[in-house]
Amino acid sequence: MSELPSTIRIGGVDYAVVARKDLRDGNTGLNGHILYNDCEIRVEAEMTPLIKWVTVWHEALHGLLEHAGMGDHEEKMIIALGYGVTQALRDNPWLRQPPTADEVSADE
């Protein structure tokens, strides 16, 4: 699995992705955190690459719902979706390959 991206775009907003070693200080239990006003996703640096990937997805899902006006979503829904989406992507490489422009225009 590759390193974290430097930025990801969520709802038209570019978020910097930053690995930090302090998210779990004080037993917070945080693997990640999205800061909407700072356009930043923070990910705990001391995790495996897989858990970092799942965490970025988790925070991206928070961002998608926030930008869609659903900021009052439940954390357990995000946890389920985060693990569900990443498992589907790992198990089904086809889901990571959008149709080409030729394939899209052939459908029209």
C-alpha positions in Angstrom: 0.0 0.0 0.0 1.4 3.4 -0.9 2.0 6.4 1.3 -0.8 8.8 2.3 -1.7 11.3 -0.4 -0.7 14.9 0.3 -4.2 16.1 -0.5 -7.6 14.7 -1.2 -10.6 16.5 -2.7 -14.0 16.1 -0.8 -17.0 18.0 -2.0 -14.9 20.3 -4.1 -12.6 21.2 -1.2 -9.0 20.2 -1.2 -7.9 18.8 2.2 -4.3 18.4 3.2 -3.6 14.9 4.6 -1.1 15.1 7.5 0.4 12.3 9.5 0.9 13.3 13.2 2.2 11.5 16.2 0.1 13.2 18.8 -3.5 12.3 18.0 -3.5 9.6 20.7 -1.9 11.7 23.4 -4.0 11.6 26.6 -5.7 8.4 25.6 -8.0 10.1 23.1 -8.3 6.9 21.0 -8.2 9.0 17.8 -6.9 7.5 14.6 -7.8 10.6 12.6 -9.6 13.8 12.6 -11.0 16.1 9.9 -10.8 19.9 10.5 -13.2 21.5 8.1 -12.2 25.2 8.6 -8.5 24.3 8.2 -9.1 22.0 5.3 -7.0 19.3 6.9 -7.3 15.6 7.7 -5.0 14.5 10.4 -4.0 10.8 10.7 -2.1 9.2 13.5 1.4 8.4 12.2 2.0 5.3 14.4 -0.4 3.0 12.6 0.0 0.4 9.8 -0.5 1.5 6.2 -3.8 -0.3 6.0 -5.3 1.4 9.1 -4.1 4.8 7.8 -5.9 4.1 4.6 -9.1 3.1 6.4 -8.8 6.2 8.6 -8.5 8.5 5.6 -11.6 6.9 4.2 -13.3 7.3 7.5 -12.5 11.0 7.7 -13.4 11.5 4.0 -16.9 10.0 4.7 -17.3 12.5 7.5 -16.4 15.2 5.0 -18.8 14.0 2.3 -21.7 14.0 4.7 -20.7 17.4 6.2 -20.6 19.0 2.7 -23.9 17.4 1.9 -25.5 19.2 4.9 -25.6 16.1 7.1 -23.2 17.1 9.8 -25.2 15.5 12.5 -24.5 11.9 11.3 -23.8 9.1 13.7 -20.2 7.9 14.3 -21.2 4.2 14.2 -22.5 4.8 10.6 -19.2 6.3 9.6 -17.3 3.4 11.2 -19.5 0.8 9.3 -19.1 2.6 6.0 -15.4 3.2 6.4 -14.6 -0.4 6.9 -17.2 -1.5 4.4 -16.0 0.7 1.6 -12.3 -0.2 2.1 -13.2 -3.9 2.3 -15.2 -3.6 -1.0 -12.3 -1.8 -2.7 -9.7 -4.4 -1.5 -11.8 -7.4 -2.5 -13.1 -6.0 -5.8 -10.3 -4.3 -7.9 -13.0 -3.6 -10.6 -14.6 -1.0 -8.3 -11.3 1.0 -8.4 -11.4 1.3 -12.2 -14.0 3.8 -13.6 -15.1 3.4 -17.2 -13.0 5.0 -19.8 -14.3 8.0 -21.7 -15.0 5.7 -24.7 -17.0 3.3 -22.6 -19.0 6.1 -21.1 -19.8 7.6 -24.5 -20.8 4.1 -25.9 -23.5 4.0 -23.2 -25.1 7.2 -24.4 
